């Protein structure tokens, strides 16, 4: 099997798949530090091989209990008809004004110092729509709900436990 094309993780770190509760928060402030409610750029690991990835925009939606930022990656590629992607429209985060799609089946956690740059603010109405869609697609991400061993086994086995 060939490895996917990509770049190795930078020394400052990057975003990796996250399973756990999210402290939902909307507090954008384009002050040089990444905050929930912002679109930021960081290195994102590939699912197939987490040692490689690429730099891409992610929408920051909240924080993990350990204070890492939690978000979801964006794409300008058309994902019409793909239920794992949510159309969020266009905004200043894309210099070409292209329509953006948010991947709602993969939460990412990233340390604040691994964010390469802030991009722009995600409008509040868009943020609220995204969080509602994520809550349906990511039941383990419910605020205040601890991720348990039982939840992990359910995910691995793909079925409820007795």
Secondary structure, DSSP 8 states (H G I E B T S, - for coil): ----S-EE--TT--BEE--S--EE------SSS--TTEEEEEEEE-SS-TTEEEEEEEEEEEE-TTS-EEEEEEE-S--TT-TTEEEEE--TTSTT---EEEETT--EEE-GGGEEEEEEE--HHHHHHHHHHHHHH-GGG-TT----HHHHHHHHHTS---
